[in-house]
Each structure stands twice: as C-alpha cells, then as structure tokens.
Amino acid sequence: MFGASVRVWRDRLGISQEELAERAELHRTYISDVERGARNLTLESIERLAGALEVSVPSLLSYSRKPASGQSTAPWPGSELVDILFVEDRADDVELALQALKSAHITNRIHIVRDGAAALDFIFATGEYAHRRDNDRPQMILLDLSLPKIDGLEVLRRIKTDPRTRKIPVVVLTGSKRDQDIAASKRLGAEAYIVKPVDFRNLSVVVPQLSLHWALLAPNPAFTA
C-alpha cells in the first residue's frame, strides 16, 4: 500500500523513479523496491520520500481503505488537494451533476469554475489561482464544451498538449450528441463524454472507463482504515 502511495504521488508530479531517487538522495533501485512493496523502510526514508514528493508524511501514509479479500488497494491523496475540477457555467447543470456525483457515492473534493479562462488559471496556477502550487492539479476534469471567455475545446487542447497536464482524465460534457463535437473531443484526447444533463445513469457508465478506482470511490464504511 505504501509503495502504491509513493507511485501515485510520483505520477502526480510527473517525475521518474530516477528523479525521485535524486530528490530523496536514495538509490533508484531502492525506489523501485519501495514501489513494488519489496523493501522495509525506516522513518528517515519515509521522511525523505515525503519531502521529495512535496507532501506531508501523514498524506504519504494515508490510504483510502483496507481492502476486503480480492479487492485492490489504493492510496488516498492528502486533504489539501482538489480531486475533481468541474468547469460549467450553468447553475442548473452544476446542481444536477453534483446530485449525480452524490448518488454515485463520489464524495471527493470538487472545485467549480464558471468559464474557460478560470479553468486554465486553476489548472496552471496562474491569474487568480497563482497562489496554488503548480503541481497541485485535479485528478479528473469535468469540462463543459460551451463556456464563456475560452471555449471547452480550446481548454481541452491546452490541457492535452501540455506535458504537465496531458495525463489528467478529461470527461467532456456536451449539450447534444453532435458528431462533430464528440469527434473533436476524442481527437484532442478526451477520455470520455457525457451528454447533459449529467445524471447517475450516464455518470455510472463513464466512471469505470477511466481507471479512477482510487481517485473516485468514496471510503466504504464497511472497511476499516
């Protein structure tokens, strides 16, 4: 579980095992062994890894749950991070989507912005969001295509052409099943699309496609930490 947590935080920073080893002043094979769960760690090594990954020790040591038999394990990111960025300018669509997320028992931290310019500022820590750390990026983006200031396709293009953000899963929200919008979204790299309004049914179809089992599952009270 600890190795999985290290790997997730390393992926969030977009760094290799070699770079993590250099930052933590540890050998690369040591990092590889840690991520494979094949190495016992000292408190000093844990502190070095947390510092190199730019997270607190409690965040690095925290996990979503202890799995039942046959289920996969997964780390739970630190509480200081936003899990889902929701880019939508219509208040009624925001409300419907939030209800759908709640119905799906998705309780991750969500930040809402109302236009494409604000979305890019949030993602890249510029403008009004310049105070954010550059690597504190969302784990998933729900992106409406029809947005003020900068349209959704342009936001998607900038996300997917920047090496810092291209791996963030983006689910496009579109008001119709127009082939050209869907085709353009896929061509630019969107992982999935939902025809609005977002409800429990169409959301539940999309989530399993995204390999987001650790990012988008609420803690189950049947498990103990």
SULSULKA-V918880 format. One record per pair of residues at least 4 apart in sequence whose ideal C-beta (glycine too) atoms are under 6 Angstrom apart, sorted by the first residue. I is the first residue (numbers start at 1). GAP is how many residues later the second one is. D is the distance in whole Angstrom. If there is no record, write none. Layout:
I|GAP|D, I|GAP|D
This chain:
1|62|5, 1|72|5, 3|31|5, 3|32|4, 3|34|4, 4|71|5, 5|55|6, 5|70|3, 6|28|6, 6|29|6, 7|28|5, 8|67|5, 9|44|4, 9|46|6, 10|5|6, 10|10|5, 13|122|5, 15|4|4, 15|5|6, 17|11|5, 17|14|5, 17|15|6, 18|10|5, 20|11|5, 20|32|6, 21|5|5, 21|6|6, 21|7|4, 21|10|5, 23|29|4, 24|24|4, 24|25|5, 24|28|4, 26|4|5, 33|5|4, 33|6|4, 34|5|5, 41|4|5, 41|5|5, 50|5|6, 50|7|5, 50|10|5, 55|4|4, 55|5|5, 55|23|6, 58|4|6, 59|19|3, 62|14|5, 63|12|5, 63|13|6, 64|10|5, 64|12|4, 64|155|6, 65|154|6, 65|158|4, 66|157|6, 66|158|6, 67|4|4, 67|6|5, 74|140|3, 77|4|5, 81|55|6, 82|27|5, 82|29|5, 82|56|5, 83|25|4, 83|26|5, 83|56|5, 83|132|6, 84|24|5, 84|26|5, 84|54|6, 84|56|5, 85|26|6, 85|53|4, 85|56|5, 86|24|6, 86|26|5, 86|56|5, 87|26|5, 87|32|4, 87|56|5, 87|57|6, 88|5|5, 88|6|5, 88|56|5, 89|25|5, 89|58|6, 89|59|6, 93|103|6, 96|101|5, 96|102|6, 97|101|4, 100|98|5, 100|99|5, 100|100|5, 100|103|5, 101|5|4, 103|97|4, 104|96|6, 104|99|6, 104|100|6, 105|113|5, 106|110|5, 107|111|4, 113|5|4, 113|6|5, 113|9|6, 115|32|5, 115|33|4, 115|34|4, 116|31|4, 116|33|5, 116|34|3, 116|39|5, 117|32|4, 117|33|5, 119|36|5, 120|4|6, 121|5|5, 121|6|4, 121|7|6, 121|8|5, 122|7|5, 125|4|6, 125|7|4, 125|9|5, 126|4|6, 132|4|5, 139|76|4, 140|29|5, 141|27|6, 141|29|5, 142|29|5, 143|9|5, 143|27|6, 143|29|6, 144|8|6, 144|29|5, 145|7|4, 145|29|5, 145|36|6, 147|4|6, 147|5|5, 150|4|5, 150|5|6, 153|31|6, 156|14|6, 156|32|5, 156|34|6, 157|4|6, 157|31|5, 159|6|5, 160|6|5, 160|28|6, 160|29|4, 169|22|5, 169|41|5, 170|20|5, 171|21|5, 171|35|6, 172|13|4, 172|18|5, 172|21|4, 173|21|5, 173|23|5, 174|7|5, 174|19|6, 174|21|6, 175|21|5, 177|18|6, 179|4|6, 182|11|6, 185|5|4, 185|8|6, 191|19|6, 192|14|5, 192|17|5, 194|4|6, 194|8|5, 194|12|6, 198|5|6, 200|4|6, 207|9|6, 212|4|4
